[in-house]
Amino acid sequence: MRFNKSLAVAGALGLAVLTAAPAMADELPADLVAAVEQQSPAPAEQPAGQPTEQPSGKPAEKPADKPAEKPAGKPDARPTERPTERPTPPAETPGAENGHHSVKLGLSTYEAKAGEQVTARVHTSHRIDSATFSSDLFGSRTVKLDRGFGEITFTVPAKADSGTFTVTVTAGGRSDSAGLKVTEVAAIEPRIGMKHVVAPGESVTVDVVGDLRAGEAIVSGDAFERTYTVPLKDAGEGVGRATFTAVIAKDAKPGNSAVRADFGRWGKAEGSITVEADKPVAFGISVSPAAVKAGEKVTYTVTGKAADAYIESPAFWAKITENMTLGTTRSGQVPTNPEAKPGTYPVFVVFKDAAGAEVGRARTSVTIKGEQAAPSVDLGLEPRAVVAGQSYHAGVTTKNVKPGSLVTFTDPGGKRHYAKTDAYGSARVKLTAPKGTKPGRYTVTAEVAGKRDSATLTVVKPAPKAQVNLVLNPSTVVAGGKFTAFVATKHVAPGTKVVIVDPNGKAFKVSVNRFGVAAKRFHVPSYVKAGGYWFKAYVNGASDAEKLTVKTRVVAQSDDLTPKGGAATGGGLAQNNLAGVALGGLLIAGGAGSAVWGRRKAEQA
């Protein structure tokens, strides 16, 4: 079957288009077409002795006088001999997965002003990991690509000259470039501002404005101590601004003095100041407003020629120190003490030189206005409910009352009791409800600084005394046996703890249930001697006692017992129902004891 070269080339071109990135599949570079044709497979070699398949009517070879034209760089359409060497395929471009690829660069704008932002975007026809953007405007930046796409945003330098700058992107060994035209921002007119009248040694604030592209301004003045080089800060729209403090020389001559701001090729600004003759400065202080409420702020102004000024007042929240080297007049704000009482308070200022020696002082005053808050009193009782004969406390808390003020308490019987308020405005007395007081509600009063308050005391009936009854079940046990101590109570709240004390004085606590009963299981050690032992129970001041009788355990002799060894060896207790009978006997005794305790309770009831 004859090899059809045209179909092979068309298939290779179709494969190249399908494998390229979607955005780049519309147009295939010419060098990619040539590479595909070079890599098209050569026709298969015919086996010896077999004729070449050709359509009838066409010669096997073209006439010699009409050689077929062959495009440069392409192999013969139908070579008569197998080439000794295969054509060298084109070298793969670094970073591409296979074959050739393209790189395209785009800018969000191709003309921008200095200081404006521009976005540069790249698109490759293969999935390359990264791309590098470079330009004299921003240097070099590398970004990762996502499916062949990537971008950066840069700002045209404010100092950039006008002209066209090249932006280049490189990806996988290929690159693309674009030109960005930069237009200059209109030059900013330089200017300078400051206080016009100054004194020798005074500090003055200078404000300069100029073109941001200058980067800095050099400010000098005939009356300045030195020349100042200050950086410009971006104030927007290409404006650069700097504000700083300059010091007037102490030996500056009185009169007008020029001040200059130099912005290089971006222009100059000039102004002037007037230096006054060095006059003596009087020490002084003023406060505004002169009267405020406690906690409000006041503005102070101090005047003097010194290194520092120290300001304080009983009405101020804190002490203040002012640096007078920054000017002979200094101002500030300070809050007044929110706890300050109404009245007029002095304000002092002391001036000192650099060595700390006092060189002057001044004084003024500030008034804290406002009316004194009315006093108040609050009375409380603890406890608020008592029985006749029980004591209780009456206490007051006051506001806006001076410490040491006398408080008068009046009990329900009309008797007066006295106490003085402490530093916190509190006072307290101990009172007693007289014996024989009938249950009911009674009033207790307290009075201080013309203010009065009352509280209600409730006298209640005394609670019935607790009753307790201790029962041991069984009340007679043999050494080594067990029994239960039952405590039956009356007029005792559920959950109340009952204390059961054994003959050795050891106490055990148990809780009373909702039926007024508590129980504790005991074991009598086998070594306890026969005799009577007393147990006691206590609850809410009531108590009861019960005796436990202990008997010695006696082992009956019978034909079933042998001197030594177990039953299987001819000794010990033989297997019979004696143990079961004994256990059953205890259970019966326990039941009988419970019945006796129940009857006893019924009789007591």
LODO-599433 format. One line per field, with one value per residue (C-alpha): residue number from 1; residue in one letter; y, x, z. Coordinates in nm, 3 decimals. Last residue first. Layout:
N
drenza: [NUM  ...];
drennu: [A  ...];
Y: [Y  ...];
X: [X  ...];
Z: [Z  ...];
This chain:
605
drenza: [605  604  603  602  601  600  599  598  597  596  595  594  593  592  591  590  589  588  587  586  585  584  583  582  581  580  579  578  577  576  575  574  573  572  571  570  569  568  567  566  565  564  563  562  561  560  559  558  557  556  555  554  553  552  551  550  549  548  547  546  545  544  543  542  541  540  539  538  537  536  535  534  533  532  531  530  529  528  527  526  525  524  523  522  521  520  519  518  517  516  515  514  513  512  511  510  509  508  507  506  505  504  503  502  501  500  499  498  497  496  495  494  493  492  491  490  489  488  487  486  485  484  483  482  481  480  479  478  477  476  475  474  473  472  471  470  469  468  467  466  465  464  463  462  461  460  459  458  457  456  455  454  453  452  451  450  449  448  447  446  445  444  443  442  441  440  439  438  437  436  435  434  433  432  431  430  429  428  427  426  425  424  423  422  421  420  419  418  417  416  415  414  413  412  411  410  409  408  407  406  405  404  403  402  401  400  399  398  397  396  395  394  393  392  391  390  389  388  387  386  385  384  383  382  381  380  379  378  377  376  375  374  373  372  371  370  369  368  367  366  365  364  363  362  361  360  359  358  357  356  355  354  353  352  351  350  349  348  347  346  345  344  343  342  341  340  339  338  337  336  335  334  333  332  331  330  329  328  327  326  325  324  323  322  321  320  319  318  317  316  315  314  313  312  311  310  309  308  307  306  305  304  303  302  301  300  299  298  297  296  295  294  293  292  291  290  289  288  287  286  285  284  283  282  281  280  279  278  277  276  275  274  273  272  271  270  269  268  267  266  265  264  263  262  261  260  259  258  257  256  255  254  253  252  251  250  249  248  247  246  245  244  243  242  241  240  239  238  237  236  235  234  233  232  231  230  229  228  227  226  225  224  223  222  221  220  219  218  217  216  215  214  213  212  211  210  209  208  207  206  205  204  203  202  201  200  199  198  197  196  195  194  193  192  191  190  189  188  187  186  185  184  183  182  181  180  179  178  177  176  175  174  173  172  171  170  169  168  167  166  165  164  163  162  161  160  159  158  157  156  155  154  153  152  151  150  149  148  147  146  145  144  143  142  141  140  139  138  137  136  135  134  133  132  131  130  129  128  127  126  125  124  123  122  121  120  119  118  117  116  115  114  113  112  111  110  109  108  107  106  105  104  103  102  101  100  99  98  97  96  95  94  93  92  91  90  89  88  87  86  85  84  83  82  81  80  79  78  77  76  75  74  73  72  71  70  69  68  67  66  65  64  63  62  61  60  59  58  57  56  55  54  53  52  51  50  49  48  47  46  45  44  43  42  41  40  39  38  37  36  35  34  33  32  31  30  29  28  27  26  25  24  23  22  21  20  19  18  17  16  15  14  13  12  11  10  9  8  7  6  5  4  3  2  1];
drennu: [A  Q  E  A  K  R  R  G  W  V  A  S  G  A  G  G  A  I  L  L  G  G  L  A  V  G  A  L  N  N  Q  A  L  G  G  G  T  A  A  G  G  K  P  T  L  D  D  S  Q  A  V  V  R  T  K  V  T  L  K  E  A  D  S  A  G  N  V  Y  A  K  F  W  Y  G  G  A  K  V  Y  S  P  V  H  F  R  K  A  A  V  G  F  R  N  V  S  V  K  F  A  K  G  N  P  D  V  I  V  V  K  T  G  P  A  V  H  K  T  A  V  F  A  T  F  K  G  G  A  V  V  T  S  P  N  L  V  L  N  V  Q  A  K  P  A  P  K  V  V  T  L  T  A  S  D  R  K  G  A  V  E  A  T  V  T  Y  R  G  P  K  T  G  K  P  A  T  L  K  V  R  A  S  G  Y  A  D  T  K  A  Y  H  R  K  G  G  P  D  T  F  T  V  L  S  G  P  K  V  N  K  T  T  V  G  A  H  Y  S  Q  G  A  V  V  A  R  P  E  L  G  L  D  V  S  P  A  A  Q  E  G  K  I  T  V  S  T  R  A  R  G  V  E  A  G  A  A  D  K  F  V  V  F  V  P  Y  T  G  P  K  A  E  P  N  T  P  V  Q  G  S  R  T  T  G  L  T  M  N  E  T  I  K  A  W  F  A  P  S  E  I  Y  A  D  A  A  K  G  T  V  T  Y  T  V  K  E  G  A  K  V  A  A  P  S  V  S  I  G  F  A  V  P  K  D  A  E  V  T  I  S  G  E  A  K  G  W  R  G  F  D  A  R  V  A  S  N  G  P  K  A  D  K  A  I  V  A  T  F  T  A  R  G  V  G  E  G  A  D  K  L  P  V  T  Y  T  R  E  F  A  D  G  S  V  I  A  E  G  A  R  L  D  G  V  V  D  V  T  V  S  E  G  P  A  V  V  H  K  M  G  I  R  P  E  I  A  A  V  E  T  V  K  L  G  A  S  D  S  R  G  G  A  T  V  T  V  T  F  T  G  S  D  A  K  A  P  V  T  F  T  I  E  G  F  G  R  D  L  K  V  T  R  S  G  F  L  D  S  S  F  T  A  S  D  I  R  H  S  T  H  V  R  A  T  V  Q  E  G  A  K  A  E  Y  T  S  L  G  L  K  V  S  H  H  G  N  E  A  G  P  T  E  A  P  P  T  P  R  E  T  P  R  E  T  P  R  A  D  P  K  G  A  P  K  E  A  P  K  D  A  P  K  E  A  P  K  G  S  P  Q  E  T  P  Q  G  A  P  Q  E  A  P  A  P  S  Q  Q  E  V  A  A  V  L  D  A  P  L  E  D  A  M  A  P  A  A  T  L  V  A  L  G  L  A  G  A  V  A  L  S  K  N  F  R  M];
Y: [0.699  0.543  0.223  0.213  0.270  -0.016  -0.236  -0.160  -0.223  -0.560  -0.648  -0.550  -0.769  -1.061  -1.016  -1.002  -1.307  -1.495  -1.399  -1.502  -1.840  -1.894  -1.845  -2.100  -2.346  -2.313  -2.379  -2.693  -2.842  -3.110  -3.154  -3.277  -3.022  -3.082  -3.415  -3.752  -3.644  -3.569  -3.391  -3.162  -3.186  -3.218  -3.323  -3.469  -3.327  -3.510  -3.708  -3.388  -3.096  -2.763  -2.455  -2.160  -1.799  -1.560  -1.325  -0.952  -0.738  -0.400  -0.116  0.180  0.555  0.864  1.223  1.560  1.868  1.872  1.498  1.262  0.877  0.666  0.302  0.126  -0.212  -0.497  -0.808  -1.097  -1.021  -0.894  -1.115  -1.212  -0.851  -0.718  -0.587  -0.279  -0.168  0.196  0.322  0.658  0.725  1.050  0.920  1.150  0.997  1.101  1.097  0.893  1.005  0.759  0.859  0.650  0.676  0.316  0.213  0.328  0.682  0.739  1.093  1.185  1.422  1.602  1.496  1.510  1.779  1.681  1.736  1.365  1.106  0.725  0.598  0.231  0.057  -0.271  -0.592  -0.825  -1.131  -1.207  -1.215  -1.328  -1.081  -0.928  -0.602  -0.740  -0.486  -0.191  0.092  0.464  0.718  1.087  1.391  1.738  2.034  2.211  2.530  2.852  3.064  3.346  3.712  3.898  4.215  4.476  4.749  5.129  5.422  5.782  6.078  6.387  6.323  5.970  5.777  5.403  5.227  4.878  4.772  4.457  4.169  3.893  3.619  3.745  3.874  3.682  3.706  4.036  4.040  4.131  4.399  4.417  4.742  4.834  5.139  5.190  5.505  5.351  5.545  5.432  5.558  5.603  5.392  5.453  5.249  5.381  5.182  5.204  4.837  4.757  4.878  5.235  5.285  5.632  5.685  5.946  6.063  5.948  5.941  6.216  6.112  6.136  5.775  5.546  5.175  5.074  4.768  4.602  4.272  3.996  3.835  3.565  3.596  3.558  3.377  3.543  3.637  3.910  3.760  3.990  4.322  4.595  4.975  5.201  5.567  5.858  6.194  6.457  6.524  6.838  7.092  7.152  7.353  7.266  7.596  7.637  7.856  8.041  8.031  8.105  7.998  8.089  7.979  7.662  7.463  7.132  7.171  7.226  7.513  7.486  7.646  7.566  7.578  7.573  7.546  7.628  7.474  7.642  7.433  7.147  6.807  6.633  6.267  6.304  6.456  6.716  6.614  6.779  6.963  7.127  7.455  7.576  7.928  7.994  7.728  7.377  7.423  7.461  7.084  7.060  6.826  6.749  6.607  6.393  6.397  6.768  6.936  6.915  7.100  7.037  7.181  7.133  7.349  7.244  7.399  7.762  8.085  8.117  8.097  7.820  7.759  7.515  7.372  7.210  6.866  6.751  6.496  6.726  7.003  7.304  7.661  7.866  7.741  7.770  7.773  8.027  8.009  8.266  8.337  8.663  8.646  8.897  9.017  8.876  9.093  8.945  8.732  8.773  8.481  8.448  8.226  8.056  7.757  7.573  7.357  6.997  6.987  6.977  7.023  7.311  7.478  7.826  8.046  8.415  8.624  8.946  9.128  9.047  8.866  8.500  8.433  8.172  8.006  7.932  7.562  7.377  7.132  6.911  6.872  6.711  6.682  6.524  6.567  6.323  6.289  6.184  6.317  6.082  6.170  6.378  6.311  6.600  6.750  7.031  7.300  7.424  7.660  7.843  8.225  8.237  7.955  7.616  7.340  7.060  6.867  6.496  6.242  6.496  6.277  6.378  6.730  6.991  7.087  7.214  7.268  7.421  7.414  7.662  7.609  7.919  7.989  8.347  8.456  8.393  8.583  8.433  8.084  7.845  7.762  7.655  7.606  7.403  7.398  7.038  6.932  6.776  6.401  6.264  6.025  5.664  5.462  5.089  4.870  4.499  4.192  3.816  3.536  3.170  2.949  2.792  3.127  3.475  3.802  4.138  4.495  4.759  5.124  5.409  5.765  6.011  5.987  5.771  5.946  5.844  5.489  5.313  5.082  4.709  4.440  4.086  3.818  3.445  3.202  2.872  2.650  2.841  2.995  3.073  3.418  3.553  3.925  4.124  4.497  4.730  5.005  4.882  4.578  4.206  3.947  3.584  3.291  2.974  2.612  2.574  2.418  2.471  2.739  3.019  3.325  3.620  3.924  4.263  4.492  4.865  5.101  5.479  5.668  5.815  5.824  5.533  5.433  5.073  4.978  4.647  4.495  4.169  3.918  3.603  3.294  3.015  2.646  2.396  2.014  1.829  1.921  2.260  2.388  2.386  2.394  2.055  2.035  1.983  1.620  1.505  1.334  0.955  0.837  0.607  0.708  0.419  0.434  0.541  0.814  0.896  1.247  1.335  1.481  1.840  2.110  2.316  2.224  1.970  2.039  1.720  1.664  1.710  1.603  1.285  1.171  1.089  0.734  0.449  0.593  0.658  0.474  0.217  0.333  0.242  -0.044  -0.107  -0.452  -0.721  -0.890  -0.732  -0.597  -0.234  0.012  0.203  0.568  0.806  0.918  1.290  1.458  1.714  1.798  1.862  2.086  2.287  2.337  2.445  2.697  2.846  2.918  2.771  3.008  2.936  2.681  2.946  3.011  2.643  2.546  2.318  1.943  1.967  2.195  1.969  1.662  1.832  1.926  1.567  1.437  1.684  1.587  1.216  1.271  1.462  1.192  0.910  0.588  0.336  0.000];
X: [-4.515  -4.294  -4.498  -4.482  -4.110  -4.066  -4.281  -4.059  -3.744  -3.889  -3.977  -3.632  -3.482  -3.698  -3.576  -3.215  -3.264  -3.413  -3.118  -2.879  -3.054  -3.036  -2.666  -2.640  -2.861  -2.650  -2.334  -2.481  -2.606  -2.336  -1.980  -1.755  -1.577  -1.208  -1.007  -0.994  -0.806  -1.114  -1.279  -0.990  -0.699  -0.683  -0.892  -1.196  -1.546  -1.857  -1.897  -1.988  -1.836  -2.021  -1.818  -1.892  -1.852  -1.821  -2.113  -2.131  -2.418  -2.460  -2.592  -2.785  -2.739  -2.934  -2.849  -3.003  -2.791  -2.870  -2.794  -2.595  -2.594  -2.420  -2.303  -2.241  -2.069  -2.183  -1.975  -1.798  -1.450  -1.381  -1.129  -1.375  -1.413  -1.771  -1.878  -2.098  -2.361  -2.480  -2.838  -3.020  -3.393  -3.592  -3.823  -3.663  -3.324  -3.090  -2.724  -2.450  -2.136  -1.920  -1.732  -1.467  -1.494  -1.382  -1.737  -1.865  -1.992  -2.273  -2.295  -2.609  -2.570  -2.881  -2.975  -3.347  -3.434  -3.463  -3.777  -3.782  -3.508  -3.467  -3.109  -3.047  -2.722  -2.681  -2.518  -2.236  -2.070  -1.707  -1.775  -2.132  -2.416  -2.681  -2.857  -2.951  -3.024  -2.897  -3.151  -3.072  -3.355  -3.320  -3.536  -3.460  -3.592  -3.892  -3.810  -3.854  -4.141  -4.037  -3.932  -3.897  -3.683  -3.773  -3.531  -3.528  -3.336  -3.273  -3.072  -3.004  -2.631  -2.692  -3.009  -3.077  -3.411  -3.526  -3.888  -4.064  -4.252  -4.413  -4.353  -4.400  -4.100  -4.069  -3.696  -3.577  -3.455  -3.087  -2.879  -2.517  -2.403  -2.244  -2.109  -1.985  -1.869  -1.545  -1.318  -1.537  -1.881  -1.951  -2.185  -2.483  -2.774  -3.121  -3.398  -3.742  -3.830  -3.798  -3.434  -3.322  -2.979  -2.816  -2.510  -2.249  -2.012  -1.654  -1.574  -1.761  -2.081  -2.108  -2.229  -2.330  -2.337  -2.527  -2.523  -2.764  -2.644  -2.854  -2.895  -3.150  -3.372  -3.697  -3.633  -3.461  -3.531  -3.330  -2.995  -2.816  -2.995  -2.929  -2.956  -2.863  -2.769  -2.734  -2.555  -2.636  -2.366  -2.161  -2.234  -2.008  -1.695  -1.330  -1.144  -0.793  -0.513  -0.197  0.172  0.514  0.876  1.224  1.582  1.596  1.914  1.886  2.207  2.007  1.816  1.509  1.164  0.910  0.535  0.259  -0.122  -0.323  -0.669  -1.009  -1.301  -1.535  -1.394  -1.135  -1.217  -1.218  -0.867  -0.830  -0.718  -0.406  -0.369  -0.068  0.107  0.467  0.607  0.982  1.022  1.153  1.421  1.134  1.078  0.761  0.721  0.373  0.254  -0.059  -0.439  -0.440  -0.637  -0.353  -0.143  0.181  0.393  0.768  0.925  1.246  1.553  1.472  1.341  0.986  0.621  0.381  0.035  -0.213  -0.527  -0.779  -0.940  -1.254  -1.243  -1.388  -1.591  -1.412  -1.321  -1.029  -1.081  -0.799  -0.492  -0.209  0.160  0.440  0.811  0.892  1.109  1.390  1.423  1.650  1.582  1.331  1.427  1.194  1.152  1.176  1.074  1.227  1.140  1.354  1.294  1.267  1.628  1.739  1.457  1.626  1.435  1.559  1.505  1.599  1.640  1.462  1.583  1.766  2.097  2.105  2.342  2.121  2.074  1.713  1.638  1.455  1.171  1.047  0.765  0.832  0.608  0.627  0.343  0.323  -0.054  -0.044  0.134  0.432  0.692  0.997  1.323  1.481  1.830  1.863  2.133  2.253  2.180  1.925  1.931  2.076  1.846  1.887  1.655  1.778  1.478  1.451  1.326  1.317  1.061  0.806  0.794  0.771  0.626  0.819  0.687  0.911  0.831  1.035  1.252  1.370  1.735  1.710  1.345  1.099  0.850  0.737  0.635  0.694  0.601  0.795  0.691  0.795  0.562  0.490  0.610  0.348  0.375  0.602  0.477  0.587  0.533  0.536  0.686  0.617  0.838  0.812  1.040  1.120  1.344  1.056  0.910  1.063  0.868  1.001  0.884  1.062  1.047  0.934  1.008  0.946  1.180  1.086  1.102  0.752  0.843  0.584  0.404  0.398  0.132  0.229  0.059  0.041  -0.132  -0.006  -0.240  -0.152  0.193  0.423  0.576  0.931  1.008  1.300  1.374  1.077  1.095  1.414  1.213  1.190  0.913  1.007  0.771  0.697  0.577  0.520  0.196  0.225  0.091  0.208  0.017  0.174  0.015  0.162  -0.048  0.033  0.007  0.063  0.339  0.486  0.215  0.113  0.095  0.071  -0.208  -0.315  -0.006  0.015  0.293  0.266  0.487  0.469  0.552  0.751  0.752  0.694  0.657  0.813  1.061  1.364  1.275  1.321  1.590  1.457  1.468  1.785  1.685  1.743  2.075  2.161  1.846  1.643  1.661  1.411  1.279  0.911  0.826  1.188  1.277  1.181  1.434  1.379  1.063  1.112  1.037  0.991  1.240  1.098  1.364  1.426  1.068  0.897  0.924  0.677  0.489  0.116  -0.149  -0.230  -0.224  0.092  0.181  0.551  0.630  0.761  1.096  1.270  1.038  0.938  1.080  0.813  0.778  0.950  0.751  0.670  0.923  1.038  0.677  0.602  0.903  0.799  0.448  0.592  0.821  0.513  0.346  -0.003  -0.298  -0.631  -0.493  -0.330  -0.619  -0.698  -0.340  -0.183  -0.251  -0.534  -0.339  -0.033  -0.247  -0.412  -0.071  0.050  -0.261  -0.223  0.144  0.060  -0.230  -0.002  0.266  0.044  0.244  0.150  0.000];
Z: [11.885  12.147  12.135  11.758  11.764  12.008  11.791  11.491  11.690  11.804  11.444  11.328  11.599  11.488  11.134  11.246  11.468  11.175  10.959  11.231  11.270  10.897  10.912  11.196  11.009  10.699  10.894  11.056  10.726  10.695  10.561  10.841  11.054  11.112  11.107  10.931  10.622  10.408  10.695  10.734  10.975  11.348  11.647  11.470  11.479  11.346  11.668  11.834  12.025  12.009  11.913  12.145  12.021  12.313  12.360  12.286  12.418  12.242  12.455  12.310  12.350  12.239  12.149  12.060  11.986  11.615  11.575  11.799  11.828  12.093  12.114  12.447  12.487  12.714  12.770  12.603  12.485  12.137  11.953  11.680  11.572  11.585  11.242  11.199  10.944  10.967  10.931  10.906  10.934  10.915  10.640  10.383  10.457  10.739  10.641  10.809  10.992  11.187  11.504  11.682  12.059  12.129  12.223  11.879  11.803  11.553  11.415  11.221  10.922  10.797  10.446  10.514  10.771  11.136  11.341  11.434  11.409  11.389  11.400  11.312  11.406  11.215  11.338  11.245  11.404  11.490  11.865  11.917  11.883  12.107  12.011  11.672  11.546  11.745  11.791  11.844  11.890  11.806  11.862  11.729  11.913  11.768  11.572  11.762  11.634  11.407  11.460  11.129  11.116  10.854  10.743  10.762  10.611  10.717  10.589  10.804  10.813  10.949  11.052  11.095  11.152  11.264  11.203  11.333  11.167  11.374  11.633  11.987  12.175  12.500  12.501  12.356  11.995  12.023  11.850  11.734  11.567  11.231  11.041  10.684  10.498  10.368  10.604  10.897  10.994  11.364  11.582  11.814  11.956  12.038  12.210  12.050  12.111  11.742  11.745  11.662  11.507  11.511  11.289  11.383  11.109  11.155  10.782  10.596  10.417  10.040  10.025  10.311  10.396  10.709  10.937  11.181  11.327  11.489  11.832  11.931  12.241  12.046  11.723  11.427  11.062  10.881  10.971  10.917  10.881  10.619  10.616  10.319  10.368  10.127  10.131  9.867  9.609  9.671  9.403  9.107  9.030  9.050  9.029  8.889  9.020  8.912  9.002  8.856  8.902  8.789  8.728  8.939  8.885  8.705  8.502  8.181  8.343  8.566  8.562  8.838  8.771  9.034  9.009  9.324  9.387  9.418  9.543  9.460  9.554  9.343  9.283  8.903  8.927  8.655  8.310  8.154  7.826  7.664  7.589  7.559  7.525  7.524  7.260  7.198  7.464  7.709  7.735  7.946  8.246  8.379  8.713  8.718  8.772  8.841  9.124  9.375  9.117  8.927  8.647  8.596  8.323  8.148  7.982  8.056  7.903  8.025  7.935  8.039  7.890  8.046  7.886  8.122  8.103  8.286  8.568  8.835  8.671  8.531  8.631  8.492  8.141  8.059  8.285  8.279  8.366  8.381  8.370  8.196  7.884  7.851  7.491  7.220  6.918  6.681  6.384  6.088  5.854  5.478  5.191  4.891  4.677  4.425  4.119  4.002  3.883  4.245  4.500  4.692  4.978  5.080  5.388  5.380  5.699  5.795  6.105  6.428  6.388  6.480  6.769  6.930  6.592  6.506  6.530  6.254  6.309  6.024  5.773  5.434  5.127  4.783  4.534  4.241  4.260  4.626  4.936  4.895  5.157  5.075  5.258  5.455  5.424  5.683  5.679  6.017  6.309  6.096  6.064  5.712  5.611  5.449  5.332  5.104  4.974  4.907  4.653  4.366  4.195  4.459  4.312  4.586  4.923  5.227  5.582  5.850  6.222  6.428  6.734  6.921  7.000  6.869  6.841  6.561  6.347  6.016  6.124  5.836  5.474  5.166  4.803  4.502  4.196  4.109  3.762  3.539  3.546  3.276  3.013  3.002  2.682  2.750  2.475  2.450  2.451  2.404  2.516  2.459  2.672  2.864  2.962  2.924  2.952  2.840  2.915  2.708  2.816  2.593  2.701  2.986  3.280  3.580  3.918  4.020  3.932  3.711  3.947  3.885  3.853  3.759  3.550  3.473  3.235  3.091  3.285  3.603  3.578  3.870  3.879  3.842  3.873  3.732  3.755  3.794  3.532  3.364  3.263  3.336  3.363  3.432  3.364  3.558  3.542  3.168  3.053  2.681  2.449  2.679  2.799  2.982  3.150  3.251  3.473  3.499  3.798  3.762  3.946  3.629  3.366  3.149  2.783  2.664  2.899  3.055  2.897  2.697  2.643  2.429  2.450  2.188  2.204  2.004  2.031  2.357  2.724  2.679  2.939  2.716  2.342  2.187  1.921  1.569  1.454  1.274  0.948  0.956  0.815  0.523  0.343  0.199  -0.180  -0.443  -0.216  -0.268  -0.159  -0.129  0.213  0.302  0.405  0.097  -0.087  -0.363  -0.725  -0.916  -1.197  -1.543  -1.795  -1.597  -1.631  -1.299  -1.181  -1.162  -1.454  -1.409  -1.619  -1.354  -0.993  -0.809  -0.577  -0.605  -0.729  -0.497  -0.557  -0.261  0.007  -0.031  0.225  0.415  0.331  0.576  0.885  0.921  1.157  0.902  0.819  1.187  1.219  0.912  1.055  1.396  1.217  1.050  1.383  1.437  1.466  1.632  1.878  2.102  2.342  2.370  2.464  2.201  2.195  1.940  1.706  1.709  1.643  1.344  1.203  1.239  1.064  0.774  0.732  0.725  0.483  0.244  0.267  0.143  0.176  -0.100  0.000];
